[in-house]
C-alpha cells in the first residue's frame, strides 16, 4: 500500500503542473497544431505516402506523440529536481520518512503523468486532422508508460547534474529533440539508403517512435529493416529493451538519491 508521504509528494508534483496549464499544456498543443497544419495539410498533399496505405499526416502522429511525451516527462522531472535544489526546499523531502525509492517513484510517476497527458492531447489534435484507429491498444499503452517513465527517470538525472537553468534547456532542446527528429518521426526508415538505415538503428529514439507507431497504426519499419530473424518480433523486442532500460535508469536514480549526488551541494 502506498504510504501517506508518497501520496503527498506525488500529489504535490501533480498539482505543480496541473495548476499552470498555460505553461504546461498550451505550448505543446499550439506547437503540434502548427506541425499538423504545416507538415500535414500543406506539405502532406505534396508528399507521397511514406508507406503504402498510410498517409503522411497519419504517419506523423505517433512520432509527434513520442516527442511531446518524452520532452514533457523529461522537462518536468529535471525542472522539479533542479528547482528544488536551487531553492533548497528539496531538503524537506530528503529529511522526510520517505524511502529513496518512494521519492524517486513519486517524482517519476508525476512527470510520467504529465508526459502521458501531453501525448494524449497531441493524439486528440491529430484526430482532428485525420481519422485514427488504434491497432494494438495494450501494446500502445505499455509502450507509452515505459517511455514516459524512462524519460522522467532521465530527467531526474538531468536535474541532479545541471548546474544552472541553461543546462536544462541544452539537455531538452539540443540533445533530446534532435535525436527524436532523426528518429524517423517525419520519414520512414525504408526511404533511406541501407547505410543510413543501419546508422539510424543506433539512435534509441527510432525504437520508441517505431513502437508507438506499431501500437497506433499497426505498422513497424522494423518489419522491413531489422534482420530477418528478428523482424516479426521486433516491436516486442524493442519494448522489452526499453523496459529493461527504464528499470536500470530508475535504479540509478535511487542510488543517486541514496548517496546524495547533487542534492547536498
C-alpha positions as CSV (number, residue, x, y, z in Angstrom):
1,X,0.0,0.0,0.0
2,X,1.3,3.5,-0.9
3,X,2.4,5.5,2.1
4,X,0.9,8.8,3.1
5,X,4.2,10.5,2.3
6,X,4.4,9.1,-1.2
7,X,0.9,10.2,-1.9
8,X,1.6,13.7,-0.6
9,X,4.7,14.1,-2.7
10,X,3.1,12.6,-5.8
11,X,0.1,15.0,-5.3
12,X,2.3,18.0,-4.9
13,X,4.2,17.2,-8.1
14,X,0.9,16.7,-10.0
15,X,-0.6,19.9,-8.7
16,X,2.6,21.8,-9.6
17,X,1.9,21.4,-13.4
18,X,-1.8,21.0,-13.3
19,X,-2.3,24.4,-11.8
20,X,-0.4,26.1,-14.6
21,X,-1.9,24.7,-17.8
22,X,-0.9,27.8,-19.8
23,X,2.7,26.8,-19.2
24,X,2.5,23.0,-19.3
25,X,-0.3,22.1,-21.8
26,X,-1.0,25.0,-24.0
27,X,2.5,25.3,-25.6
28,X,2.7,21.7,-26.9
29,X,-0.9,21.9,-28.0
30,X,-0.2,25.0,-30.1
31,X,3.1,23.7,-31.4
32,X,1.5,20.5,-32.6
33,X,-1.4,22.2,-34.3
34,X,1.3,24.0,-36.3
35,X,3.1,20.7,-37.0
36,X,0.0,19.1,-38.3
37,X,-1.1,22.2,-40.3
38,X,2.2,22.8,-42.0
39,X,3.7,19.3,-42.4
40,X,0.3,17.5,-42.7
41,X,-2.1,19.7,-44.6
42,X,0.2,22.0,-46.5
43,X,3.1,19.7,-47.3
44,X,1.4,16.3,-46.8
45,X,-0.6,16.7,-50.0
46,X,2.6,17.1,-52.0
47,X,4.4,14.1,-50.4
48,X,3.8,10.5,-51.4
49,X,2.7,8.1,-48.8
50,X,5.7,7.1,-46.7
51,X,4.4,3.5,-46.6
52,X,1.6,2.0,-48.6
53,X,-1.8,2.7,-47.2
54,X,-0.7,5.3,-44.6
55,X,-1.0,9.0,-45.5
56,X,1.7,11.4,-44.4
57,X,-0.2,13.2,-41.8
58,X,-1.3,9.9,-40.2
59,X,2.3,8.7,-40.3
60,X,3.3,11.9,-38.3
61,X,1.0,11.3,-35.4
62,X,3.0,8.6,-33.5
63,X,6.3,10.5,-33.8
64,X,4.8,13.7,-32.6
65,X,3.1,11.9,-29.7
66,X,6.5,10.5,-28.7
67,X,8.2,13.9,-29.0
68,X,5.6,15.5,-26.8
69,X,5.5,12.7,-24.2
70,X,9.3,12.3,-23.6
71,X,10.0,16.1,-23.8
72,X,7.5,16.9,-21.1
73,X,8.3,13.9,-18.9
74,X,12.0,14.9,-19.0
75,X,11.3,18.6,-18.6
76,X,9.0,18.1,-15.6
77,X,11.3,15.8,-13.7
78,X,14.5,17.8,-14.4
79,X,13.0,21.1,-13.6
80,X,11.3,19.9,-10.4
81,X,14.6,18.4,-9.1
82,X,16.7,21.3,-10.1
83,X,14.2,23.9,-8.8
84,X,14.1,22.1,-5.5
85,X,17.9,22.1,-5.3
86,X,18.1,25.8,-6.4
87,X,15.6,26.9,-3.8
88,X,16.7,24.3,-1.2
89,X,13.3,23.0,-0.4
90,X,14.2,19.6,-1.7
91,X,15.9,19.1,1.7
92,X,12.5,18.8,3.2
93,X,11.8,15.8,1.1
94,X,15.2,14.3,1.9
95,X,14.6,14.6,5.6
96,X,11.1,13.1,5.4
97,X,10.5,9.5,6.4
98,X,10.1,8.5,2.8
99,X,12.4,5.9,1.4
100,X,14.7,6.9,-1.5
101,X,12.7,4.6,-3.8
102,X,9.4,6.3,-2.8
103,X,10.9,9.7,-3.5
104,X,12.1,8.6,-7.0
105,X,8.9,6.9,-7.8
106,X,6.8,10.0,-6.8
107,X,8.9,12.3,-9.0
108,X,8.9,9.8,-11.9
109,X,5.3,9.0,-11.6
110,X,4.1,12.6,-11.6
111,X,6.4,13.5,-14.5
112,X,5.3,10.5,-16.5
113,X,1.7,11.5,-15.9
114,X,2.4,15.0,-17.4
115,X,4.1,13.4,-20.4
116,X,1.2,11.0,-21.0
117,X,-1.3,13.8,-20.7
118,X,0.6,15.8,-23.4
119,X,0.8,12.7,-25.5
120,X,-3.0,12.2,-25.3
121,X,-3.5,15.9,-26.2
122,X,-1.3,15.6,-29.3
123,X,-3.2,12.4,-30.3
124,X,-6.5,14.2,-30.0
125,X,-5.2,17.1,-32.0
126,X,-4.0,14.6,-34.7
127,X,-7.5,13.1,-34.6
128,X,-8.9,16.5,-35.7
129,X,-6.8,16.4,-38.8
130,X,-7.1,12.7,-39.8
131,X,-9.1,9.6,-38.7
132,X,-7.1,7.5,-36.2
133,X,-7.8,3.9,-35.1
134,X,-5.7,2.1,-32.5
135,X,-4.3,-1.1,-33.9
136,X,-2.7,-2.6,-30.8
137,X,-4.1,-0.9,-27.8
138,X,-2.4,-2.8,-25.0
139,X,1.0,-2.6,-26.7
140,X,0.5,1.1,-27.2
141,X,-0.4,1.8,-23.6
142,X,2.5,-0.3,-22.3
143,X,5.0,1.4,-24.6
144,X,3.7,4.9,-23.7
145,X,4.0,4.2,-20.0
146,X,7.5,2.8,-20.4
147,X,8.9,5.7,-22.4
148,X,7.3,8.3,-20.2
149,X,8.8,6.6,-17.1
150,X,12.1,6.2,-18.8
151,X,12.5,9.9,-19.7
152,X,11.1,11.0,-16.3
153,X,13.9,8.9,-14.8
154,X,16.4,10.5,-17.2
155,X,15.0,13.9,-16.2
156,X,15.9,13.2,-12.6
157,X,19.5,12.6,-13.6
158,X,19.4,15.7,-15.7
159,X,18.1,17.7,-12.7
160,X,20.9,16.4,-10.5
161,X,23.6,17.0,-13.0
162,X,22.5,20.5,-14.1
163,X,24.4,23.4,-12.6
164,X,22.1,26.2,-13.9
165,X,18.8,26.5,-15.8
166,X,20.7,26.8,-19.1
167,X,21.8,23.2,-18.7
168,X,18.2,22.1,-18.6
169,X,17.5,23.9,-21.8
170,X,20.5,22.4,-23.5
171,X,19.5,18.8,-22.5
172,X,16.0,19.1,-23.8
173,X,16.4,21.3,-26.9
174,X,19.8,20.3,-28.1
175,X,20.0,16.6,-27.2
176,X,16.5,15.1,-26.9
177,X,14.8,16.9,-29.7
178,X,17.4,16.4,-32.4
179,X,17.5,12.6,-31.5
180,X,13.8,12.5,-31.9
181,X,13.8,14.4,-35.2
182,X,16.3,11.9,-36.5
183,X,14.3,9.1,-35.0
184,X,12.0,8.6,-38.1
185,X,9.3,11.0,-36.9
186,X,9.0,12.7,-40.3
187,X,10.1,9.9,-42.5
188,X,10.1,6.1,-42.8
189,X,13.4,4.2,-42.5
190,X,12.5,2.5,-45.7
191,X,13.0,5.8,-47.5
192,X,16.7,5.8,-46.6
193,X,19.7,4.1,-48.3
194,X,20.7,0.9,-46.5
195,X,23.8,2.5,-44.9
196,X,21.7,5.2,-43.3
197,X,19.1,2.7,-42.1
198,X,21.9,1.0,-40.2
199,X,23.1,4.3,-38.8
200,X,19.6,5.2,-37.7
201,X,19.3,1.9,-35.8
202,X,21.9,3.3,-33.4
203,X,19.5,6.0,-32.4
204,X,17.4,4.7,-29.5
205,X,14.6,7.1,-30.4
206,X,14.0,5.1,-33.5
207,X,12.7,2.2,-31.5
208,X,10.5,4.3,-29.3
209,X,8.8,6.1,-32.3
210,X,8.6,2.8,-34.1
211,X,7.0,1.0,-31.2
212,X,4.3,3.7,-30.7
213,X,3.7,3.7,-34.5
214,X,3.2,-0.1,-34.3
215,X,0.8,0.3,-31.4
216,X,-1.2,3.0,-33.0
217,X,-1.1,2.1,-36.7
218,X,-0.1,-1.5,-36.7
219,X,2.9,-0.7,-38.9
220,X,6.6,-1.1,-38.0
221,X,9.6,-0.1,-40.0
222,X,11.4,-2.9,-38.3
223,X,9.4,-5.4,-40.3
224,X,11.4,-4.1,-43.3
225,X,14.8,-3.1,-42.0
226,X,15.5,-5.3,-39.0
227,X,17.4,-8.6,-39.5
228,X,15.1,-11.3,-40.9
229,X,15.4,-13.5,-37.8
230,X,14.0,-10.7,-35.6
231,X,11.8,-8.8,-37.9
232,X,8.5,-10.4,-36.9
233,X,9.0,-9.8,-33.2
234,X,11.0,-6.6,-33.4
235,X,8.3,-4.4,-31.7
236,X,8.2,-6.8,-28.7
237,X,12.0,-6.9,-28.5
238,X,12.1,-3.1,-28.6
239,X,9.5,-2.9,-25.8
240,X,11.5,-5.4,-23.7
241,X,14.7,-3.5,-24.2
242,X,13.0,-0.2,-23.3
243,X,11.5,-1.7,-20.2
244,X,14.9,-3.1,-19.0
245,X,16.5,0.3,-19.7
246,X,13.8,2.0,-17.6
247,X,14.4,-0.3,-14.7
248,X,18.2,0.5,-14.9
249,X,17.6,4.2,-15.0
250,X,15.3,4.1,-12.0
251,X,17.8,2.1,-10.1
252,X,20.4,4.7,-10.9
253,X,18.1,7.4,-9.7
254,X,17.5,5.7,-6.4
255,X,21.3,5.2,-6.0
256,X,22.0,8.9,-6.7
257,X,19.4,9.9,-4.1
258,X,20.9,7.5,-1.6
259,X,24.4,8.9,-2.0
260,X,23.0,12.5,-2.1
261,X,24.6,13.2,-5.5
262,X,23.8,16.8,-6.4
263,X,21.3,17.1,-3.6
264,X,23.6,18.4,-0.8
265,X,25.8,20.8,-2.9
